[in-house]
């Protein structure tokens, strides 16, 4: 291995430690994952790697996924050392983390409470959520790590995000969620733009996967654009439980074709994801709710 490549790895080591630690929740395993990434880098031909940071992040994620899956099979509990996140944040500082503010942010965001929630996620959910929400890795990059499509990776992160948010915020129960979703679907069917706008949060986001959009994934932000997208539509969508939270589904012949994955917060719709990718739908737990 060339000296410049070694120097570049050492420069990236603190970042890789942060990624591994957030994925694994164990300082020892994080160090093991980073060291294994070093070994793989040493054995690989990186002459055509344009973004070493991204390449190494992906390698660490793959290693961490294998470790999480092994851990799940052994049903280990790894969050049994109070103060461990703050102590490890200090080791990162000693290791030369570039931005001191990031050390504070690390200690705040990887507390034991979050790790308890993360340990309830499946390995794939945890990888997708942490990489995307904490490190802004794209779903196109996450998909090959967890062995699925970009749309399915997006759904993994969305599912994990709901579980983390629910644990942190104790959002309303199914009945309260359903009241909002039912009202939204009724307003959409009736073309009631005013009611749609009242039901949408100011920062609402609509994501549409490529299969649902037919012309490529779409993202709309803000109540005006999202309301316009639904007014007069969703006529045959039925309220349903989507991975345990209230959403909607459009089915043909009893087979789901499009899932409306809602995020309800504070009595308003904060997010909607339209999903039609067959691989994504096959992996979802769907239950159409009775009317009334």
N, C-alpha and C positions, 0 to 999 in steps of 0.2 A: 504494500500500500504506500502511496506517495505521501510525502510529508505534508503538502498542502491539504490533501484529503483528510489526513489525521487531524490537522489543525481545525478544519471545518467541522469535523465530527465533535471535537471538544468544544467548539463554539456553540454547537447545537445541543450539547448534552443536557444543560439545564432545562431547555424546552422539552426534550424527549422525556426527561424525568417527570416534568409536570404532566405530560400526556399520559405516561404509564401510571403515575400515581392516581390520577383521577379515574382512569379506567379500572384500576385494580384495587385501590384503597389500602395498599400494603407497601410500606417503604422497601422492605426486603424484596418483594416480588417486582416492584418498579425498577429497582437496581438490576435485578436479574434480567428483566425484559430489555433494558437499555444495553446491558452487556451482550445479550444475545444479538441485538441489532448491530452492535459493533462487529461481532463475529460474522454475521451475514454480509455486512458491508465489505469486510475484508475478503470474503469469498466471491463477491459479485463483480461483474464488469459494469462499472458505472460510467463508462466513456460516453454513453448516449443519454445519461440522466440529466435533464435540463434543470430540474428543481430538486436538489438534494434534500432540502428541508421537507418537502412534501413526500419524497420517496422514503425517507427515514421515518416520518410520522406514520406512513402506511405500514411500514415494516413493524414498528412498535405496536401498532393496532392489531396486526395479524398475530403477533406473538402473544399479546394480551388476551385476544379472543380465545386462543388455544388454552391459555392458563385459566381463564374464566370457565371455559367448558369443563376442564379437568376439575376445577374447584367445585362446580355444580355437581359433578358426578360423585364427589367425596362429601358434598353437603357441609363444607367447612364454614365456620363463622370467623371472619377476619377483623371485625371491628370491636376488639375487646381491650384496647389500650387507650384509656382516656388521655387526651392531650396530644395524641399521636399526630394529627394534622398540623398543629402549630409547631411541634418539634421538627417535623419534616420540612415545614416551610423554612425553618431556620437553617436546616442543612442545605437547602437550595440557595439561601442567601450566601452561605459560606462557600458554595460551589461557584459563585460568580454569576448569579442571575442578573441579566442586564438592567432590568427595571425594578427598583426597590418597591414601587407601588404595586407591582405584580405579586410580590411576596405577601403583602397585606391582603390583596384580593384573593390569593390562593388560600390563606388561612380562613378567610371569611366564607369561601364557597365550597371548601372540601371538609367542612366540619363533620363530626360524627353523625349528626342527624341526617345529612344528605347521604352519607355512605350507607346508613341503615335503609334508606329508601332505594338507593341504587342496587343494593343486594337483593331486593325483591324483583328486580327486572331480570329478564332472560339475558344471557350473554350478548346476543345480537342486538337487543333493545338498548342495552347499556352502551355498547360500542357506538351505535348510530346516534344516540342522544348526546353522549359526551363529545364525540368528534364534531358533530354539527353544531350543537348549541353552545359548547364551551370553547371550541377551537375553530369554528367557521369552516370546517372541511365540507366540501360539496357532496351532495348525495351521489353524484356520478363517481366520485372517488371512494365513497363509503361502500357502494354497492358490491364491488369485487372483493372487498375485505370480508363482508359477511356472506358472500356468495348468493346475491340476489340482484334484482333489478333496481334501478334508481328509484322508481315509484315505490317499490316495496321497502326500500331503505328509508324513504321519507315516511312511510307509514309506521315503521318500527320506531323512528324518532318521535313521531306524533303520539303513538301509544305510550311510550315512555314518558313523554312530556306531560301527558294527562295524569299519569300515576304520580309523578313527582309533584306536580302542581296540586293535585288533590291531597297529597300527604302534607304539603306545606300550608295550604290555604283552607283546607276543609270546606271545599265548595259545596253548594247545595246538593240535596239528595236527588234521586232519579225523578221524583215527582216535580220538583222545581225546575229541573232541566227540561223535562218533557213539556211543561207549560210554555216555556220559551220557544222550544222547537216547534210545537204544535201551532203556536201563534204565528211563527215565522212562515211555516208552510202554508197556512191558511191565507196569510197576506200575499204570499207569492202567487198562489193559485188565483186569487181574486184580483191580482194586479194592483193591490193597495200599496202604492209607493210610500205614502206617509207613514203607515204602520211599519213597513219594512225599515224605514229610516230610524224610527223610534226604537226598534228592536236591535239595531246594530250599534256596536261600540264604536267610538270615534276612530279607533285605530284598527278596526276590523280588517282581516286579511282573507282573501279568497285564493286558494291554490287549486289548480286543476291539472291533473296529471295528463301526460301526452295521450294516453288512451281515451280519456274522457273528452279532451279538447279536439282530438283528431288531427290537429295541425301543430301539435307541440304543446308543451306545458305552458300554462298561463298563470299569472299572478296579478291580482287586483288588490289595491289598498285603498281603504276609505269607504264610508257608508254610501256615498253617492254612486260610485261605480259598481259596488257589490249589489246594492238594491236594484239598480238598472239591469243587472245581469239576471236577476231572479224574477222580476216583476212579470206576471202572466205566465210563469213557467212552473216546473216541479209539480205538474198536475197529477201525476201518477205515483209520486214518491210517497212512501209510507213511513211513519215514525217507527224507529227500531232502536234496539240496543246495539251499539257498535263497540265491540270490545269493552262492554260494561258501562259505557256512557251513552247518553241519548243522542241519536242522529237520525238518519233516514236512509232508505234504500229503495231503488227502483229495480224491480224484478220482471223478468219475462219468462213465463212458463215455470215459475217457481225458482228460477235461477237468478241470483243477483247480477245486475249488469252495471249499475252505478251506485256507489255508496257515498252518502253525504256525511262526512265526518265533522261534527260540530264541536266547537269549544265554547261553552257557556260560562260567562264570568260576570258576577254582579248583576244578574238578571238580564244580561244582554249577550248577543252573539258576538264573540270576540274573534272567532275564526271558523272558516269552513274549508274543508278539503274535499274536492270531488275526485273519486278514485274509480277507475274502470279497468285498470290493469288486471288481467285474470290471475296472475300469480299473487298479486296483492290481495285480491278478494278471497282467493282460496285459503289464505292464511288468517282470515279475520273471523271473529266470533260474532255472528249476526243473529238477532232475534227480533222479528217483526212484532210490534206491540199491538194489542187489540185496540180497536177504535173505542173512543168514549172515555 
